[in-house]
C-alpha cells in the first residue's frame, strides 16, 4: 500500500469447458423448471472441447488515499495447455501491461504448478529481472508461492467459479470463440489473441 508503483497479482490457470455445466442453483417458476440440456459434440466440430486460460488478478493502491485498491482481471487463452514456455509469454505480456500503467514491480502470488516452478520459468524470471535492473526500466517480478494444496488462498479461484456460471448457455453448444468472448465479457477485459508456443516474445 505504501508503494503505488508496485502491483500485487494472483495468477492461476483454468479450463473453460464447452460441455461440462458448473454446479448452480436458481429460482424457477413451479410450472417452468430450469433445465440444462446435455450437449453432444458433432463429429465434424473443429473446436476443442475445452479452452485453457491464464488469469491474473491485479491490484494496486494509490498513494495517500484510503480508497480500496484498483483491481483488474487479465486473461489470455491458450492454444493447447499451460506449459513453461507459454507461462513465460504470459508473464512477459503481463509485465508489458504493468509497465504501461507505470508499475515497477510485480509481486506475483501463484501455486506450485509444474509450469510455475520449472527450471525454465525460474531461469526466465531471473534473466528478466537482470535485464530490468541493467536497463533501469521495466517491471521486475517477485514470485511468491502459495502453500501446497491450498488453492482457496488464491482470490482468483472463486472468480473462476462465478465466471463459469455467468457464461453458461443452458440449451445450446457455444463455439470456442463464443465461449472465449463471453468469458472476457464476464471479466470485463478485452479478448486478446491466444498464447501459443509459436508466438515470439522478446
Buried (B, 14 or more C-beta within 10 A) or exposed (E): EEBBEBBBBBBBBBBBBBEEBBEEEEEEEEEEEEEEEEBEEEEEEEBBEBBBBBBBBBBBBEEEEEEEEEEBBBBBBBBEEBBBBBBBBBBBBBBBBBBEBEBBBBBBBBBEBEBBBBEEBEEBBEEBBEEBEEEEEBBBBEBEEBEEEEEEEBEBBEBBEEBBBEBEBEEEBBEBEBBBBBBBEBBEBEBEEBBBEEBEEE
